């Protein structure tokens, strides 16, 4: 059993034309369908979990899939979408005890070929399979399903864990409001994706979504980026420029890493929130804006308000509603689904070479702690695709060591050894990247938050 989502060879399609994959949590139902459908000439594979279902769908390329919908076991409409997108485009028949019209319509929108209420008879399932093999899902149903899949990047929201299911519910609730939202969580959990999903589901979805990284620019440049400037406002301002707030008018502005914003800018941002207006640098005219603000941070804002580095009044204005994004370790059951997604997304890194992961490989990935969360998992899959699993120099993800080296240049030592050497290593990396902290952190193979702590610990500053 292995994941091989890049294998598009349909050479085995004739032998698989009567293969049916049954996904059901009830062993009795699986046994009955195996025996009954085998007598009708079908080759049957039966599984009881999402991970086994995805592995067999990619490996065996069944012509049809009979899938039980049972959210508490992770068998949801999201899994249906993924199954339809496996190699060979199987027809999927959904069965469920709950057969309300809303669920049936949603399944058909996602590309299901048919829907049967549970319990069902063997005669009914045989007839449904025959219809599916003869015609398959309509082009409209398949198109709608693929459109929905593209509209929502699943790198975060994909998952069957209770934590992700709860997150989806909260996102839908918040999207119906115009409240400012603060997204909290560890680095690499996908706070950016949560912000984009709120925008997609909101009444502002047809208006701009503008992202600003508050750590990417120095204070002066960030101010001009946010609010724009008039011609002659400073040396080099040869023409006026609109700011991000102006560009986001009637839409959503996403302020990433808001905890790192300079106090002077915090005051100006507070004015925008309270009065819904601002002035450009060098300007006198007030510009009115209707903007919903979504901010994100991995920092402890409560601690920052206590030590004076973050304004309490701004904190309360931004924190009208708060979302906590779960770490990957809190939803390890989602790792197999994320692995499959990243294999599909980054297949070009394999250079056209065949690549597969065994069930043992996936289980090993699911057991890791992943301190870098979804971002670290994605980087691992990209590295395995590019270098091959055996040649990637991969190490357990809890070990922050050197970066993998593709060229034989001397590797950068990782911080954590002798303090003097550690300080020199960090300063050298900062200078090498013109004091761009994010690039330096990537160079050192540590998180941005860890680098900030080391800079404060060693009293490093730009000279």
Secondary structure, DSSP 8 states (H G I E B T S, - for coil): -EE-TT----TTTTTTTTEEEEE-S-HHHHHHHHHHHHHTT-EEEEESSHHHHHHHHHHH--SEEEEE-BGGGTB-HHHHHHHHTSTT--EEEEEES---HHHHHHHHHTT-SEEEESS--HHHHHHHHHHHHHH-S-HHHHHHHHHHHHHS-HHHH---SHHHHHHHHHHHHHHTS---EEEE--TTS-HHHHHHHHHHHSTTTTS-EEEEETTSS-HHHHHHHHHEE-TTSSTT--S-EE-HHHHTTTSEEEEETGGGS-HHHHHHHHHHHHHSEE--BT--S-EE---EEEEEESS-HHHHHHHTSS-HHHHHHHTTEEEE---GGGGGGGHHHHHHHHHHHTGGGGTT----EEHHHHHHHHTS--TTHHHHHHHHHHHHHHH-TTTS----TT-------SSSS-----SSS-HHHHHHHHHHHHHHTTT-HHHHHHHHTS-HHHHHHHHHHHT----
